[in-house]
Amino acid sequence: MRIAIPITDGKLSAHFGHCRQFAIIDVDTDTRDIKSQELVDSPGHEPGLLPKWLAGLHVELIIAAGMGRRAQQLFAQNNINVVVGATDNTAQELALQYLTGQLQCGENICDH
């Protein structure tokens, strides 16, 4: 599975669309291990750009603090699942929490 996590200054970005980078993490869901991780610069914030761009990177899941409803719909149309309400942490820790069923999510902090 390939997970994308929006990153700003090394931690989860509060606003998905305005992050500086994405951590792209390849995981083995059977062994619950991280196989690889890379940081890629965000292509910017334009309506509809990120869902197609991340789908092109073969992302299957996004872990985010907040994301607007329309963006969530666009990701669903690109066969990418979205988990919102994640708390401030490193990408690697969030991915491991997800893999082990320990990811605790609150409310979606995005209001649009």
Residue frames as qw, qx, qy, qz and C-alpha x, y, z in Angstrom:
[[0.000, 0.891, 0.454, 0.000, 0.00, 0.00, 0.00],
 [0.401, 0.242, -0.015, 0.883, 1.18, 3.53, -0.69],
 [0.247, -0.806, -0.473, 0.257, 0.25, 6.27, 1.77],
 [0.299, 0.518, 0.029, 0.801, 0.57, 10.04, 1.29],
 [0.411, -0.713, -0.433, 0.369, 0.81, 12.40, 4.25],
 [0.232, 0.864, 0.052, 0.444, 0.96, 16.21, 3.87],
 [0.709, -0.350, -0.222, 0.571, 4.03, 17.60, 5.61],
 [0.131, 0.890, -0.056, 0.433, 5.11, 21.08, 6.69],
 [0.102, -0.739, 0.534, -0.397, 8.29, 21.57, 8.69],
 [0.196, 0.291, -0.921, 0.167, 8.70, 17.82, 9.23],
 [0.231, 0.186, 0.828, -0.476, 5.27, 17.15, 10.73],
 [0.192, 0.564, 0.789, 0.151, 1.68, 16.66, 9.64],
 [0.031, 0.155, 0.174, 0.972, 0.44, 19.78, 7.88],
 [0.239, 0.348, 0.606, -0.674, -2.67, 21.34, 9.41],
 [0.572, 0.593, 0.114, -0.555, -4.09, 22.23, 5.99],
 [0.797, 0.122, 0.555, 0.205, -3.81, 19.54, 3.35],
 [0.586, 0.732, 0.273, 0.216, -3.90, 21.75, 0.26],
 [0.097, 0.958, -0.205, 0.173, -1.23, 24.16, 1.47],
 [0.825, -0.443, 0.254, 0.241, 1.46, 21.71, 2.58],
 [0.063, 0.802, -0.500, -0.321, 5.01, 22.11, 1.33],
 [0.207, 0.361, -0.891, -0.179, 5.71, 18.42, 0.82],
 [0.902, -0.133, -0.059, -0.406, 4.14, 15.00, 0.87],
 [0.305, -0.403, 0.861, -0.050, 5.66, 12.00, 2.58],
 [0.813, 0.209, -0.357, -0.410, 5.05, 9.09, 0.23],
 [0.369, -0.423, 0.788, -0.251, 5.30, 5.92, 2.27],
 [0.703, 0.126, -0.623, -0.320, 5.24, 2.37, 0.92],
 [0.480, -0.366, 0.646, -0.467, 4.06, -0.12, 3.52],
 [0.371, 0.009, -0.914, -0.165, 3.59, -3.85, 3.76],
 [0.601, -0.362, 0.043, -0.711, 0.13, -4.33, 5.26],
 [0.893, -0.124, -0.430, -0.056, 0.81, -8.00, 6.05],
 [0.685, -0.045, -0.438, 0.580, 3.94, -7.42, 8.12],
 [0.241, -0.935, -0.257, 0.027, 2.91, -3.88, 9.16],
 [0.607, -0.369, 0.159, 0.685, 6.29, -2.53, 8.14],
 [0.271, 0.893, -0.077, -0.352, 7.37, 0.59, 6.33],
 [0.862, 0.210, 0.279, 0.367, 9.25, -0.46, 3.20],
 [0.459, 0.175, 0.137, 0.860, 10.28, 3.00, 1.99],
 [0.045, -0.873, -0.373, 0.310, 9.61, 6.68, 2.47],
 [0.440, 0.177, 0.221, 0.852, 10.37, 9.70, 0.34],
 [0.046, 0.703, 0.310, -0.639, 9.51, 13.38, 0.51],
 [0.366, 0.396, 0.538, 0.648, 8.19, 14.99, -2.66],
 [0.009, 0.195, 0.106, -0.975, 7.48, 18.68, -3.13],
 [0.374, 0.601, 0.626, -0.327, 3.84, 19.61, -3.54],
 [0.367, 0.333, 0.521, 0.695, 2.92, 20.73, -7.05],
 [0.094, -0.109, 0.022, -0.989, 0.83, 23.55, -5.55],
 [0.225, 0.398, 0.748, -0.481, -2.75, 24.21, -4.63],
 [0.331, 0.121, -0.399, -0.846, -5.12, 24.26, -7.58],
 [0.743, 0.066, 0.362, -0.559, -8.62, 22.80, -7.60],
 [0.940, 0.273, 0.062, -0.196, -8.50, 19.17, -8.76],
 [0.413, 0.708, -0.569, 0.069, -4.70, 19.01, -9.17],
 [0.250, -0.495, 0.777, -0.299, -3.69, 17.00, -6.10],
 [0.835, 0.041, 0.459, -0.301, -6.09, 14.06, -6.58],
 [0.829, 0.551, -0.092, -0.033, -4.82, 13.41, -10.12],
 [0.234, 0.744, -0.585, 0.224, -1.19, 14.02, -9.14],
 [0.439, -0.406, 0.731, -0.330, -1.31, 11.66, -6.15],
 [0.900, 0.219, 0.296, -0.231, -3.21, 9.04, -8.16],
 [0.664, 0.678, -0.313, 0.043, -0.39, 9.24, -10.71],
 [0.022, 0.605, -0.729, 0.321, 2.02, 8.42, -7.87],
 [0.619, -0.098, -0.769, -0.125, -0.10, 5.31, -7.11],
 [0.135, -0.180, 0.608, -0.761, -1.22, 6.58, -3.71],
 [0.391, -0.338, -0.822, -0.238, -4.01, 4.49, -2.17],
 [0.464, -0.711, -0.502, 0.165, -4.51, 6.28, 1.16],
 [0.166, 0.593, -0.166, 0.771, -4.12, 9.80, 2.52],
 [0.497, -0.559, -0.538, 0.389, -3.77, 10.56, 6.21],
 [0.152, 0.519, 0.068, 0.838, -4.58, 14.22, 6.91],
 [0.058, -0.215, -0.566, 0.793, -5.49, 16.58, 9.71],
 [0.377, 0.595, 0.407, -0.581, -8.16, 18.29, 7.67],
 [0.149, 0.007, 0.699, 0.699, -9.54, 18.33, 4.14],
 [0.446, 0.215, 0.038, -0.868, -12.54, 19.93, 2.50],
 [0.715, 0.226, 0.593, -0.292, -15.48, 17.80, 1.39],
 [0.672, 0.688, -0.106, -0.253, -15.00, 18.51, -2.30],
 [0.159, 0.651, -0.742, -0.020, -11.36, 17.40, -2.12],
 [0.477, -0.154, 0.833, -0.236, -12.44, 14.20, -0.37],
 [0.760, 0.465, 0.331, -0.311, -14.92, 13.54, -3.17],
 [0.511, 0.749, -0.387, -0.164, -12.24, 14.08, -5.81],
 [0.107, -0.491, 0.860, -0.084, -9.91, 11.65, -4.06],
 [0.655, 0.113, 0.685, -0.296, -12.70, 9.06, -3.89],
 [0.718, 0.638, 0.033, -0.276, -13.23, 9.48, -7.65],
 [0.407, 0.690, -0.598, 0.015, -9.51, 8.69, -8.07],
 [0.910, -0.137, -0.391, -0.005, -9.79, 5.55, -5.88],
 [0.351, 0.313, -0.556, 0.685, -7.83, 7.09, -2.99],
 [0.537, -0.644, -0.543, 0.043, -9.14, 6.60, 0.54],
 [0.093, 0.606, -0.230, 0.756, -8.89, 9.52, 2.95],
 [0.572, -0.521, -0.553, 0.309, -8.52, 9.51, 6.74],
 [0.066, 0.674, -0.061, 0.733, -8.99, 12.96, 8.33],
 [0.605, -0.735, -0.019, -0.305, -8.66, 14.21, 11.87],
 [0.840, 0.006, -0.308, 0.446, -5.14, 12.88, 12.44],
 [0.395, -0.906, -0.010, 0.149, -3.11, 14.66, 15.09],
 [0.215, 0.888, -0.405, 0.043, 0.24, 16.39, 14.79],
 [0.807, -0.353, 0.448, 0.150, 3.01, 13.82, 14.41],
 [0.062, -0.500, 0.686, 0.526, 5.68, 12.66, 11.98],
 [0.702, 0.288, -0.375, -0.533, 4.63, 10.89, 8.79],
 [0.426, 0.221, -0.875, 0.066, 6.39, 7.69, 9.79],
 [0.123, 0.034, 0.787, -0.604, 4.66, 7.58, 13.17],
 [0.599, 0.250, 0.137, -0.749, 1.25, 8.23, 11.61],
 [0.653, 0.293, -0.600, -0.356, 1.79, 5.46, 9.05],
 [0.269, 0.130, -0.913, 0.277, 2.83, 3.01, 11.79],
 [0.332, 0.113, 0.580, -0.735, -0.17, 3.97, 13.91],
 [0.684, 0.276, -0.174, -0.653, -2.44, 3.35, 10.91],
 [0.559, 0.276, -0.769, -0.138, -0.86, -0.04, 10.20],
 [0.221, 0.014, -0.883, 0.414, -1.23, -1.19, 13.79],
 [0.325, -0.616, -0.659, -0.284, -4.78, 0.11, 14.22],
 [0.434, -0.512, -0.424, 0.608, -3.69, 2.74, 16.73],
 [0.144, 0.229, 0.200, 0.942, -4.27, 5.87, 14.66],
 [0.042, -0.640, -0.643, 0.418, -6.60, 8.08, 16.64],
 [0.143, 0.328, 0.368, 0.858, -8.45, 10.69, 14.67],
 [0.075, 0.461, 0.496, -0.732, -10.52, 13.59, 15.90],
 [0.439, 0.764, 0.389, -0.270, -12.64, 15.95, 13.92],
 [0.581, 0.469, 0.302, 0.592, -11.80, 17.19, 10.45],
 [0.298, -0.577, -0.177, 0.740, -10.16, 20.55, 11.14],
 [0.095, 0.029, 0.458, 0.883, -11.01, 21.89, 7.69],
 [0.278, 0.487, 0.576, -0.595, -14.27, 23.83, 7.47],
 [0.458, 0.555, -0.176, -0.672, -14.71, 24.06, 3.69]]
